Amino acid sequence: MFGLLTRYARRLIKPPVPIGPLLIVDDEEPVVKFVDRVLRDAGYKTVTASNGPEAIETAKRIGPLGALVTDVMMPGMSGDELARLLRQTEPSLKVLYLTGYSDRLFKEKATLWADEAFLDKPCTMKGLREAVALLVDGSLKPPAPNP
């Protein structure tokens, strides 16, 4: 059943061609695995990290990112702080904040910039794919037929 859903989802959402992989950061391993699996199944290249410092080292190692998909509340470094630090070398980095605390997000961050979005946790596979596609590509166009 899951394979059928995956094939159907790939027809519905065209994965963009970002300049680099999507960096997924969350301190909860099950969340990282879920987001990674959903986005890989949708055709994205991904890399993962379990905290801010690890994410910064990963970004230095792999180069330009397609986008950052990050938890907001993490021990040691918030998702917003991580995004600010990564934007020092990648000013146009797009960010999707995943949060179970959207009220806290907007207390700490009054507005989202043009290249930022947020998605409440828990989220559905469809919601995650759509949020990333809209942020990275700006649309939900079906994939072009393969020649």
C-alpha positions as CSV (number, residue, x, y, z in Angstrom):
1,M,0.0,0.0,0.0
2,F,2.8,2.5,0.9
3,G,4.5,1.9,-2.5
4,L,1.3,2.7,-4.3
5,L,0.9,5.9,-2.3
6,T,4.5,6.9,-2.9
7,R,4.1,6.5,-6.7
8,Y,0.8,8.5,-6.6
9,A,2.5,11.3,-4.6
10,R,5.3,11.5,-7.1
11,R,2.8,12.2,-9.8
12,L,1.1,14.9,-7.8
13,I,4.1,16.9,-6.8
14,K,7.0,17.8,-9.0
15,P,10.2,17.8,-6.9
16,P,12.2,20.9,-7.8
17,V,15.8,20.8,-8.8
18,P,17.5,22.7,-5.9
19,I,21.1,23.7,-6.1
20,G,21.9,21.3,-3.3
21,P,20.3,18.8,-0.9
22,L,17.7,19.7,1.7
23,L,19.2,19.8,5.2
24,I,16.8,18.2,7.8
25,V,17.5,19.1,11.4
26,D,15.6,17.9,14.4
27,D,16.7,16.6,17.8
28,E,14.0,13.9,17.7
29,E,15.3,10.9,15.7
30,P,11.8,9.6,14.7
31,V,11.0,13.1,13.2
32,V,14.2,13.2,11.2
33,K,13.6,9.7,9.8
34,F,10.0,10.6,8.9
35,V,10.9,13.8,7.2
36,D,13.9,12.3,5.4
37,R,11.9,9.3,4.1
38,V,9.0,11.5,2.9
39,L,11.2,13.9,1.1
40,R,13.5,11.2,-0.4
41,D,10.4,9.3,-1.6
42,A,9.3,12.6,-3.3
43,G,12.5,12.8,-5.2
44,Y,14.6,15.2,-3.1
45,K,18.2,14.7,-2.1
46,T,18.6,15.1,1.7
47,V,21.1,15.2,4.5
48,T,20.3,15.1,8.2
49,A,21.6,16.4,11.4
50,S,20.3,16.1,15.0
51,N,21.3,19.6,16.3
52,G,22.4,23.0,15.2
53,P,26.2,22.6,15.5
54,E,26.1,19.3,13.6
55,A,24.0,21.0,10.9
56,I,26.5,23.8,10.5
57,E,29.3,21.3,10.1
58,T,27.3,19.3,7.6
59,A,26.5,22.5,5.6
60,K,30.2,23.4,5.5
61,R,31.1,20.0,4.3
62,I,28.5,19.6,1.5
63,G,28.3,23.2,0.2
64,P,25.2,25.0,-1.0
65,L,21.8,23.8,0.2
66,G,18.5,23.5,-1.6
67,A,16.7,24.4,1.7
68,L,16.8,24.0,5.4
69,V,14.0,22.0,7.1
70,T,14.4,22.5,10.8
71,D,12.7,22.1,14.2
72,V,12.2,25.4,16.0
73,M,12.8,24.3,19.6
74,M,16.1,22.3,20.0
75,P,18.5,22.1,22.9
76,G,21.5,24.4,22.6
77,M,20.4,26.2,19.4
78,S,17.0,27.1,18.0
79,G,16.0,26.6,14.4
80,D,15.8,30.4,13.9
81,E,19.4,30.8,15.3
82,L,20.5,28.0,13.0
83,A,18.9,29.6,10.0
84,R,20.6,33.0,10.8
85,L,24.0,31.4,11.1
86,L,23.7,29.4,7.9
87,R,22.5,32.6,6.1
88,Q,25.8,34.3,6.9
89,T,27.3,32.2,4.1
90,E,24.0,31.5,2.1
91,P,21.9,34.6,2.3
92,S,19.2,33.3,0.0
93,L,18.7,30.0,2.0
94,K,15.0,28.9,2.1
95,V,13.8,27.7,5.5
96,L,10.9,25.5,6.5
97,Y,10.3,25.6,10.3
98,L,8.7,22.5,11.7
99,T,7.1,23.1,15.1
100,G,4.7,21.8,17.6
101,Y,5.0,25.3,19.2
102,S,3.9,27.8,16.5
103,D,2.9,30.2,19.3
104,R,6.5,30.3,20.6
105,L,7.8,30.6,17.0
106,F,5.9,33.8,16.5
107,K,6.7,35.2,20.0
108,E,10.5,34.9,19.2
109,K,10.1,35.7,15.5
110,A,7.4,38.2,14.8
111,T,7.4,37.8,11.0
112,L,8.6,35.2,8.5
113,W,10.7,36.4,5.6
114,A,9.8,35.7,2.0
115,D,11.9,32.5,1.9
116,E,10.6,31.1,5.1
117,A,7.5,29.0,6.0
118,F,6.4,27.0,8.9
119,L,4.5,23.7,9.3
120,D,2.9,22.4,12.5
121,K,4.0,19.1,13.9
122,P,2.7,16.5,13.6
123,C,2.2,16.9,9.9
124,T,1.0,14.6,7.2
125,M,3.2,13.3,4.4
126,K,1.2,15.3,1.9
127,G,1.4,18.5,4.0
128,L,5.2,18.1,4.3
129,R,5.7,17.5,0.5
130,E,3.5,20.4,-0.4
131,A,5.2,22.8,2.0
132,V,8.6,21.9,0.8
133,A,7.6,22.1,-2.9
134,L,6.0,25.5,-2.4
135,L,9.0,26.9,-0.5
136,V,11.6,25.5,-2.9
137,D,9.9,25.6,-6.2
138,G,6.9,27.9,-5.7
139,S,4.4,25.5,-7.1
140,L,2.8,22.0,-7.0
141,K,3.1,21.3,-10.7
142,P,3.0,17.6,-11.7
143,P,6.3,16.2,-12.8
144,A,7.2,16.6,-16.5
145,P,7.1,13.3,-18.4
146,N,10.4,11.5,-18.6
147,P,11.7,11.4,-22.2
